[in-house]
Amino acid sequence: MASIEDELWDKIVRKHVISGPDASLAKAEQQALADSLQEWTGASISAHLPEILKAQSRSDLLDHIKKEKWRIQHKGKSFMGAMRWQEVDVWMTNPEAGLALAVDPKHFQSQDSLRKNWKNGHNDLLAFATNLHERFPACAIGGVIAFPEWAASETNLKQMHGICARSIPRERPLNAYGKFEGFGLAIYDKAFNLVWPFHADSPLKPSAAFEALANAVYNRTLALL
């Protein structure tokens, strides 16, 4: 059965991804892909919130999250963190709660790019989380690394899963920095479909990562309203 992440991927991202190892994306196409990943991330997290509210018997908040000031945005905006200004791709904020959600998706389009740069990309995401968590300790912060399956070797995949899994979960607002409330690996095949080469219950699966972020938004922010 397809997840909401699969359905939204087909609707938002599928037409923008790179078609194979011999293909390349022009600069405008790279930007379109980046924009679509941001939109997909925001839409996926948003889709989990109504189900969480119903499960928590808080249907009174369903109309609340439809208001513009509580919607998850996917156009980049800068926020002042503890150490520096931080560009945030996917976010939720309002005067009542401050910064409630911040997620940064990254994409690597080739084998060479993934092999050389994914660790630096992950380190950038750790710095992103630390900078924002120090100023907004209750904020649900996430990271996403997206890439085609043919760009990663079996060794790459095993290493990525092991390292990224150690950066979650951050279960309490005063927990150690350098952790995320949710972190996902978005992997797609030559047919442009999302695929999952790891065990089905991995917390790095996009559906698990986005549900974890939505739960954190509820527990840290919406449940207090």
C-alpha positions as CSV (number, residue, x, y, z in Angstrom):
1,M,0.0,0.0,0.0
2,A,1.4,3.4,-1.0
3,S,2.2,5.8,1.8
4,I,1.2,9.5,1.7
5,E,4.8,10.2,1.1
6,D,4.7,8.0,-2.1
7,E,1.6,9.7,-3.3
8,L,2.9,13.2,-2.7
9,W,6.3,12.2,-4.3
10,D,4.5,11.2,-7.5
11,K,2.5,14.4,-7.5
12,I,5.3,16.9,-6.6
13,V,8.8,15.5,-7.1
14,R,8.7,12.7,-9.6
15,K,8.8,14.9,-12.8
16,H,11.9,16.8,-11.5
17,V,14.3,14.0,-10.6
18,I,17.3,13.0,-12.6
19,S,16.7,10.1,-15.0
20,G,19.9,8.1,-14.8
21,P,23.7,8.1,-14.2
22,D,24.4,9.5,-17.7
23,A,21.9,12.4,-17.3
24,S,22.5,15.8,-15.8
25,L,20.4,18.6,-14.6
26,A,20.8,22.2,-15.7
27,K,20.9,24.9,-13.0
28,A,17.3,25.8,-13.4
29,E,16.3,22.1,-13.3
30,Q,18.4,21.6,-10.1
31,Q,16.5,24.5,-8.5
32,A,13.2,23.1,-9.6
33,L,14.1,19.8,-8.0
34,A,15.2,21.5,-4.8
35,D,11.9,23.4,-4.6
36,S,9.9,20.3,-5.2
37,L,11.7,18.4,-2.4
38,Q,10.9,21.3,0.0
39,E,7.3,21.3,-1.0
40,W,7.1,17.5,-0.7
41,T,8.7,17.6,2.8
42,G,6.3,20.3,4.0
43,A,3.2,18.6,2.5
44,S,4.2,15.2,3.9
45,I,4.6,16.5,7.5
46,S,1.3,18.5,7.1
47,A,-0.5,15.4,6.0
48,H,0.3,13.6,9.3
49,L,-0.9,16.3,11.6
50,P,-4.7,15.8,11.2
51,E,-4.3,12.0,11.9
52,I,-2.3,12.8,15.0
53,L,-4.9,15.3,16.3
54,K,-7.7,12.8,15.8
55,A,-5.7,10.0,17.6
56,Q,-5.0,12.4,20.5
57,S,-8.7,13.4,20.7
58,R,-7.8,17.0,19.7
59,S,-10.1,17.4,16.7
60,D,-10.8,20.9,18.1
61,L,-7.4,21.9,16.6
62,L,-8.2,20.7,13.1
63,D,-9.5,24.1,12.1
64,H,-6.6,25.7,13.9
65,I,-3.9,24.2,11.8
66,K,-5.7,25.3,8.6
67,K,-5.1,28.9,9.5
68,E,-2.4,30.7,7.5
69,K,-0.2,31.4,10.6
70,W,-0.1,27.7,11.5
71,R,0.6,26.3,8.0
72,I,3.9,24.7,7.2
73,Q,5.8,26.8,4.7
74,H,8.2,25.6,2.1
75,K,9.8,28.8,0.8
76,G,13.1,29.5,2.4
77,K,13.3,32.0,5.2
78,S,16.2,33.1,7.5
79,F,15.9,32.8,11.2
80,M,18.4,34.0,13.8
81,G,19.8,31.0,15.6
82,A,22.0,30.9,18.7
83,M,25.2,31.6,16.7
84,R,24.2,32.9,13.3
85,W,21.4,33.6,10.8
86,Q,20.1,30.3,9.4
87,E,18.3,29.7,6.1
88,V,15.4,27.3,6.7
89,D,13.7,25.6,3.7
90,V,10.7,24.1,5.5
91,W,9.3,25.8,8.6
92,M,6.3,26.6,10.8
93,T,6.4,29.7,13.0
94,N,4.0,32.2,14.5
95,P,3.9,34.8,17.3
96,E,2.4,32.4,19.8
97,A,4.9,29.6,19.5
98,G,8.0,31.0,17.8
99,L,9.8,28.5,15.5
100,A,8.0,25.2,15.9
101,L,9.4,23.3,12.9
102,A,12.5,23.6,10.7
103,V,13.6,21.0,8.1
104,D,16.4,21.2,5.5
105,P,16.3,18.7,2.6
106,K,19.5,18.1,0.6
107,H,19.9,16.3,-2.8
108,F,22.9,14.6,-4.4
109,Q,22.3,13.8,-8.0
110,S,25.4,11.7,-9.0
111,Q,27.6,9.0,-7.6
112,D,30.6,11.3,-7.5
113,S,28.6,14.1,-5.7
114,L,27.1,11.6,-3.2
115,R,30.4,9.9,-2.4
116,K,32.4,13.1,-2.0
117,N,29.8,15.3,-0.3
118,W,27.2,13.4,1.7
119,K,29.2,13.5,5.0
120,N,29.8,17.2,4.7
121,G,26.1,17.6,3.9
122,H,25.2,15.6,7.1
123,N,27.7,17.7,9.1
124,D,26.0,20.9,7.8
125,L,22.7,19.5,8.9
126,L,24.1,18.8,12.4
127,A,25.3,22.4,12.6
128,F,21.8,23.5,11.4
129,A,20.1,21.6,14.2
130,T,22.5,22.8,16.9
131,N,22.3,26.4,15.9
132,L,18.5,26.4,15.9
133,H,18.0,24.1,18.9
134,E,20.1,26.3,21.2
135,R,17.8,29.2,20.5
136,F,14.5,27.3,20.0
137,P,14.9,24.1,22.2
138,A,11.3,23.0,21.7
139,C,11.5,23.3,17.9
140,A,11.1,20.1,15.8
141,I,14.1,20.0,13.6
142,G,14.7,17.6,10.7
143,G,17.0,16.7,7.9
144,V,16.5,14.9,4.6
145,I,19.1,13.5,2.3
146,A,17.7,12.6,-1.2
147,F,19.6,10.7,-4.0
148,P,19.0,8.2,-6.8
149,E,19.7,4.6,-5.7
150,W,22.2,4.1,-8.5
151,A,24.4,6.8,-7.0
152,A,25.1,4.8,-3.8
153,S,27.1,1.6,-3.4
154,E,26.1,-1.0,-0.8
155,T,28.9,0.3,1.4
156,N,27.7,3.9,1.0
157,L,24.1,2.9,2.0
158,K,25.3,1.0,5.1
159,Q,27.5,3.8,6.2
160,M,24.8,6.5,5.6
161,H,22.1,4.6,7.5
162,G,24.4,3.9,10.4
163,I,25.7,7.5,10.8
164,C,22.3,9.2,10.1
165,A,20.5,6.9,12.5
166,R,22.8,8.0,15.3
167,S,21.5,11.6,15.0
168,I,18.0,10.6,16.1
169,P,15.9,10.7,18.2
170,R,16.0,13.9,20.2
171,E,13.3,13.0,22.7
172,R,13.5,15.9,25.1
173,P,13.9,19.6,24.4
174,L,17.0,19.7,26.7
175,N,18.6,16.6,25.1
176,A,22.0,16.7,23.6
177,Y,22.5,19.0,20.7
178,G,23.4,17.7,17.2
179,K,20.3,15.6,17.1
180,F,17.1,15.7,15.2
181,E,13.4,15.0,16.0
182,G,13.3,13.3,12.6
183,F,15.7,12.5,9.8
184,G,14.9,10.8,6.5
185,L,16.7,9.3,3.5
186,A,14.7,9.7,0.3
187,I,16.0,7.3,-2.3
188,Y,14.5,6.8,-5.8
189,D,15.0,4.4,-8.7
190,K,15.4,4.8,-12.4
191,A,11.6,4.7,-12.8
192,F,11.5,7.8,-10.4
193,N,9.8,5.8,-7.7
194,L,10.7,6.1,-4.0
195,V,12.4,2.8,-2.9
196,W,13.6,1.6,0.5
197,P,16.7,-0.7,0.6
198,F,16.8,-1.0,4.4
199,H,14.6,-2.8,7.0
200,A,11.0,-1.7,6.8
201,D,10.8,-0.3,10.3
202,S,13.8,2.0,10.0
203,P,13.2,5.4,11.6
204,L,15.0,6.9,8.5
205,K,12.2,5.9,6.1
206,P,10.6,9.1,5.0
207,S,7.2,8.1,6.3
208,A,8.7,7.4,9.8
209,A,10.8,10.6,9.7
210,F,7.9,12.9,8.7
211,E,5.5,11.3,11.2
212,A,8.1,11.8,14.0
213,L,8.5,15.4,13.1
214,A,4.7,15.9,13.0
215,N,4.4,14.2,16.4
216,A,7.1,16.5,17.8
217,V,5.2,19.6,16.5
218,Y,2.1,18.3,18.2
219,N,3.7,17.4,21.5
220,R,6.0,20.5,21.8
221,T,3.6,23.1,20.4
222,L,0.0,22.2,19.4
223,A,-0.8,20.1,22.5
224,L,-0.1,23.2,24.6
225,L,-2.7,25.3,23.0
